[in-house]
Amino acid sequence: MVEMKVNASELKGEEEGLIGKLSDFLKEKTGGEVSTAAEVITVTGEGEALSKKYVRLTVKKFLHKHDLTWLFRVIGGGENQLKIKGRRLEEE
């Protein structure tokens, strides 16, 4: 059984219910059990659908779907962890 955690704490200020939408999207795409504790989404299951690479790609697709790729990126946060981090925007 594999457990992946996605820290989505920086998403909370963007749109109401965005973390809930992300957890629903991950559940639909990975087919695993998804639980949300505050700003951390935990995906539990087996198979290639829960590899770190696939979960990262799925989170990137979610950000693209909600037009947030210019604001956020997905980085590794340790073993079996991912973090959604805000991009540094250059000011003119």
LINQUIMO-V862467 format. One record per pair of residues at least 24 apart in sequence whose C-alpha atoms are under 8 Angstrom apart, sorted by the first residue. I is the first residue (numbers start at 1). GAP is how many residues later the second one is. Records with the same first field share a line. If there is no record, write none. Layout:
I: GAP ; GAP
//
This chain:
1: 43 ; 44 ; 45
2: 42 ; 43 ; 44 ; 48
3: 39 ; 40 ; 41 ; 42 ; 47 ; 77
4: 38 ; 39 ; 40 ; 46 ; 48 ; 76 ; 77 ; 78
5: 35 ; 36 ; 37 ; 38 ; 75 ; 76 ; 77
6: 34 ; 35 ; 36 ; 75 ; 76 ; 77 ; 78
7: 32 ; 33 ; 34 ; 74 ; 75 ; 76 ; 77
8: 31 ; 32 ; 33 ; 75 ; 76
9: 30 ; 31 ; 75
10: 74 ; 75 ; 76
11: 73
12: 27
22: 37 ; 40
25: 37
26: 29 ; 32 ; 33
29: 29
30: 25
52: 28 ; 29 ; 30
56: 26
//
